[in-house]
Amino acid sequence: MKRMAWILGTLAALGAALPPAAGTALAAGTVEVSPSRAEAFNTLNPVIPVRGAVVKVSDIFTGPIPRGDRAVLAAPAPGERSVLDADLLLRIARAYGLDWKPASREIKAVVKRESRTLSQSEIIAEVRAALEAEGAPQSAEIVPSSSSLSISLPADAVPTVDVGQVSYDPRTKRFSTVVDITAAEDGRVVFTRQMTVGGRIYPTEPVLVLTASLNRGDIIRPEHVTVANLRADTVREGAITDAFALVGKQARRAIREGEPIRANQVQTPVLVRRGDEVVVFYALKTMNLTAKGKALDAGGQGEHIRVLNPKSNRILTAKVVQANQVVVDTATQTAQR
């Protein structure tokens, strides 16, 4: 018992004398690695982003490269990716004297080539200029036959779009052309592509649209109205083209943003509703009189409605001037008799 107690006490003393990290390493059955030794190891980068056309050893592994950093692989196309399996990674490590081995055959790394996009709208903008030079209507909507003309280019490349001879039929509004796309980097061409671009153009016309959707009863204000060029074949008859005739009107029903506004969708703001009690002003030559009446119609400012005088039971025609206020022109009433 005494000998066992001595052994336990000795082990406890040794554990207390060790640094916490070393004590933990011993408990885990591993060996502590000094910082200088750790720097000599190589580690794999599982995701390898590259901007250029090649992949270097330093892109794949961190740590020292005894035999010098070099390009070892061609990078995938801009915007694309490729997978490096364990066998290839091991061959690269051995060829350049790296201190690395895959823990299993399932180890992989993914190379991702960074890119920039030449959008369809950028290409169509150049085609538009060529079409207009051939007599196509300006501001027309161009609908290409291909669903997408976007191209991924090297991340640092500067593109140039050259449009060749344009074939345009004014009768069918169809066109076709060949577009050459070149991208340069530091004065060196790094990307070229030629594509055929065809499609159809649709003439447009300027119409008034809303900048935001309105609900029924909303009043249209100047900031709600803008001009947009829309395809002529989509603009229905009755679309309002005069902003002065639109601002101040009231939406009869919900109107969506960006749609042409038709005359039957708006009305003069209702100031008097049918059945409302109104104040009736009589404009006489020598004096003005007021009385109460009942509106038989709804109306906006400046509109004429029928008003019932409850005392005389007569129906008068009056002009709406304010909310629940109407004016009777006695000369007009006399003429109507």
C-alpha positions in Angstrom: 0.0 0.0 0.0 2.8 2.4 0.9 4.6 1.6 -2.4 1.4 2.2 -4.4 0.8 5.5 -2.6 4.4 6.6 -3.5 3.9 5.8 -7.2 0.7 7.7 -7.4 2.2 10.7 -5.6 5.2 10.7 -7.9 2.9 10.6 -11.0 0.9 13.5 -9.6 4.0 15.6 -9.0 5.3 15.0 -12.6 1.9 16.0 -14.0 1.9 19.2 -12.0 5.4 20.0 -13.2 4.5 19.8 -17.0 3.0 22.8 -18.9 -0.7 22.5 -19.5 -0.3 22.0 -23.3 2.3 19.3 -22.8 0.2 17.6 -20.2 -2.8 17.6 -22.5 -0.7 16.2 -25.4 0.6 13.4 -23.2 -2.9 12.6 -22.0 -4.0 12.3 -25.7 -1.1 10.2 -26.6 0.5 12.7 -29.0 3.7 14.7 -29.2 3.9 18.5 -28.8 5.2 20.2 -32.0 7.3 23.3 -31.8 6.3 26.3 -33.9 9.4 26.0 -36.1 8.6 22.4 -36.8 4.9 23.2 -37.6 6.0 25.7 -40.2 7.9 23.0 -42.1 4.6 21.0 -42.7 2.5 21.5 -45.8 -1.3 21.6 -45.7 -3.8 21.2 -48.4 -6.1 24.1 -49.4 -9.5 22.2 -50.1 -10.9 25.2 -52.0 -8.5 26.9 -54.5 -9.7 30.2 -56.0 -7.6 31.4 -58.9 -7.9 34.4 -61.2 -5.4 33.5 -63.9 -5.1 30.7 -66.4 -2.8 28.5 -64.4 -2.7 26.9 -60.9 0.5 27.1 -58.9 1.9 24.8 -56.2 1.3 27.6 -53.7 -2.3 27.8 -54.7 -2.8 24.1 -53.7 -0.6 23.8 -50.6 0.5 26.2 -47.9 4.0 25.9 -46.4 7.5 25.8 -47.8 8.1 24.6 -51.4 11.7 23.2 -51.4 11.9 22.9 -55.2 10.4 26.3 -56.1 6.8 27.5 -56.8 5.7 26.8 -60.3 2.5 26.5 -62.4 1.5 22.8 -62.4 -2.0 22.8 -63.9 -4.1 24.7 -66.4 -7.0 26.5 -64.6 -10.5 25.7 -65.7 -12.5 28.1 -67.9 -13.6 31.4 -66.3 -16.5 30.7 -64.0 -15.9 26.9 -64.1 -14.3 24.5 -61.6 -12.3 21.3 -61.6 -11.6 18.7 -59.0 -8.1 17.4 -58.0 -8.2 13.9 -56.6 -5.9 12.3 -54.0 -3.5 10.6 -56.5 -2.9 13.9 -58.4 -2.3 15.8 -55.2 0.2 13.3 -54.0 2.1 13.3 -57.3 2.3 17.1 -57.1 3.5 17.0 -53.5 6.2 14.4 -54.3 7.4 16.3 -57.4 8.0 19.5 -55.4 9.4 17.9 -52.2 6.4 18.8 -50.0 5.8 17.2 -46.6 2.3 16.1 -47.3 0.4 12.8 -47.8 -3.4 12.3 -48.2 -5.0 10.8 -45.1 -7.3 8.8 -47.4 -8.1 8.3 -51.1 -11.2 10.4 -50.6 -9.2 13.6 -50.1 -10.0 16.2 -52.9 -9.5 19.8 -53.7 -11.6 22.1 -55.9 -10.2 24.7 -58.2 -12.6 27.6 -58.8 -11.7 30.1 -61.6 -12.9 33.6 -60.8 -14.6 35.5 -63.6 -16.5 38.5 -64.6 -19.7 38.4 -66.7 -20.2 40.2 -70.0 -24.0 40.5 -69.7 -26.6 40.0 -72.5 -27.6 43.7 -72.1 -24.1 44.8 -72.8 -24.0 42.7 -76.0 -27.4 43.8 -77.1 -26.5 47.5 -76.6 -23.8 47.1 -79.2 -26.2 45.2 -81.6 -28.8 48.0 -81.1 -26.4 50.7 -82.3 -25.6 48.6 -85.5 -29.4 48.0 -86.1 -30.3 51.7 -85.8 -27.5 52.4 -88.3 -29.3 50.1 -90.7 -32.6 51.9 -90.2 -34.2 50.0 -87.4 -36.5 52.2 -85.2 -34.8 53.8 -82.2 -35.7 52.7 -78.7 -37.2 49.4 -80.1 -37.3 46.4 -77.9 -34.8 43.8 -79.1 -35.7 40.1 -78.4 -32.8 37.8 -79.2 -33.5 34.2 -80.4 -31.1 32.8 -77.8 -32.4 32.7 -74.2 -29.0 33.9 -72.8 -26.0 35.6 -74.4 -24.1 36.2 -71.2 -20.4 35.1 -71.3 -18.0 34.5 -68.4 -14.6 36.2 -68.9 -11.3 36.1 -67.0 -11.7 38.2 -63.9 -9.3 40.9 -64.8 -9.9 41.0 -68.6 -11.3 44.0 -70.4 -13.8 43.0 -73.1 -14.4 44.5 -76.6 -17.6 43.7 -78.6 -17.4 44.1 -82.4 -20.6 43.7 -84.4 -20.3 42.6 -88.0 -22.5 43.3 -90.9 -26.2 43.3 -89.9 -28.9 41.7 -91.9 -32.2 43.5 -91.1 -35.7 43.0 -92.7 -37.9 46.1 -92.0 -41.0 44.1 -93.0 -40.6 41.2 -90.6 -38.5 43.2 -88.1 -36.1 40.2 -88.0 -32.3 40.6 -87.8 -29.1 38.6 -87.8 -25.4 39.4 -87.2 -22.1 38.0 -86.1 -20.5 39.4 -83.0 -16.8 39.0 -82.1 -15.9 39.2 -78.4 -12.3 39.8 -77.4 -11.0 40.2 -73.9 -7.5 41.5 -73.1 -5.4 41.5 -69.9 -2.3 43.7 -69.6 -2.4 44.3 -73.3 -2.5 40.6 -74.1 -5.6 38.8 -75.6 -6.7 36.1 -73.2 -10.2 35.3 -74.6 -11.9 35.3 -78.0 -15.3 34.1 -79.1 -17.5 34.6 -82.1 -21.3 34.2 -81.9 -24.3 34.6 -84.1 -26.9 36.9 -82.7 -30.3 37.0 -84.2 -33.9 37.8 -83.2 -36.6 40.3 -83.7 -37.2 43.9 -82.8 -40.5 45.4 -81.6 -41.3 49.1 -82.1 -42.1 50.9 -78.9 -44.0 54.1 -77.9 -43.7 56.4 -74.9 -46.5 55.9 -72.5 -47.3 57.0 -68.9 -46.8 54.4 -66.2 -46.8 54.4 -62.5 -43.6 54.3 -60.5 -45.4 52.4 -57.7 -48.6 50.4 -57.5 -51.7 52.2 -56.3 -54.8 51.0 -54.6 -58.4 51.9 -55.3 -59.1 55.4 -54.2 -55.5 56.6 -54.2 -54.8 60.0 -55.7 -52.2 60.1 -58.4 -49.4 62.6 -57.7 -46.6 63.9 -59.9 -44.0 61.6 -58.3 -46.2 58.6 -59.2 -45.9 59.1 -62.9 -43.1 58.5 -65.3 -42.6 57.8 -69.0 -41.6 54.4 -70.3 -41.0 53.0 -73.8 -43.2 50.0 -74.1 -43.9 47.6 -77.0 -46.5 49.2 -79.2 -48.3 45.9 -79.6 -48.8 45.6 -75.8 -50.3 49.1 -75.3 -54.1 48.9 -75.3 -56.3 51.6 -76.7 -57.2 54.3 -74.3 -53.8 54.6 -72.7 -53.3 58.1 -71.3 -50.4 60.0 -72.8 -51.0 63.5 -71.2 -49.5 63.7 -67.7 -51.5 66.9 -67.0 -54.7 64.8 -67.6 -53.5 62.1 -65.2 -52.0 63.9 -62.2 -54.7 64.6 -59.6 -57.0 61.8 -60.8 -58.2 59.0 -58.5 -57.7 55.3 -59.1 -61.0 53.5 -59.8 -59.3 50.2 -59.1 -55.8 48.9 -58.2 -53.2 49.9 -60.9 -49.9 48.0 -61.0 -46.5 49.6 -61.3 -45.0 49.9 -64.8 -48.3 49.3 -66.7 -49.9 51.8 -69.1 -52.8 53.7 -67.5 -56.1 53.7 -69.3 -58.8 56.4 -69.1 -61.3 53.9 -67.6 -58.9 53.2 -64.7 -59.0 56.7 -63.2 -61.6 59.3 -62.4 -61.8 62.8 -61.0 -61.5 62.5 -57.2 -65.0 62.0 -55.7 -65.8 64.9 -53.4 -69.5 64.2 -53.1 -71.0 60.7 -52.9 -74.5 59.7 -53.8 -76.8 60.2 -50.8 -74.5 62.6 -49.1 -75.9 65.7 -47.5 -74.5 68.8 -49.2 -74.4 72.5 -48.8 -76.0 74.2 -51.8 -74.8 77.7 -52.7 -77.1 79.8 -54.9 -75.2 82.4 -56.8 -77.7 85.3 -57.3 -76.9 88.7 -58.8 -77.5 90.6 -55.6 -76.7 88.0 -52.9 -75.6 84.4 -52.2 -77.9 82.0 -50.5 -77.2 78.6 -48.9 -79.4 75.6 -48.3 -79.1 71.9 -47.5 -79.6 69.3 -50.2 -79.2 65.6 -50.9 -76.8 64.5 -53.6 -78.5 62.1 -56.2 -75.1 61.5 -58.0 -71.5 61.2 -57.1 -69.1 63.8 -58.5 -65.7 65.3 -58.4 -64.5 68.8 -58.6 -66.0 70.7 -61.5 -68.5 68.0 -62.3 -72.2 68.6 -62.4 -74.5 66.4 -60.4 -78.2 66.3 -59.5 -79.2 67.6 -56.0 -82.6 67.3 -54.3 -83.9 70.3 -52.3 -85.8 68.5 -49.5 -88.0 71.6 -48.7 -89.2 72.2 -52.3 -88.7 68.6 -53.4 -87.1 70.1 -56.6 -84.2 68.5 -58.3 -81.4 70.9 -59.3 -78.2 70.6 -61.3 -75.2 71.9 -59.3 -71.4 72.0 -59.8 -69.2 70.3 -57.2 -66.6 72.9 -55.9 -65.4 71.2 -52.6 -66.1 68.2 -50.5 -69.9 68.1 -50.0 -70.3 71.6 -51.4 -72.0 72.5 -54.6 -73.0 75.7 -56.5 -76.2 76.2 -58.4 -76.0 78.5 -61.4 -79.5 80.2 -61.3 -79.2 81.4 -64.9 -78.6 77.8 -66.0 -81.6 76.6 -63.9 -83.8 79.3 -65.5 -82.7 78.3 -69.0 -83.4 74.6 -68.2 -87.0 75.4 -67.3 
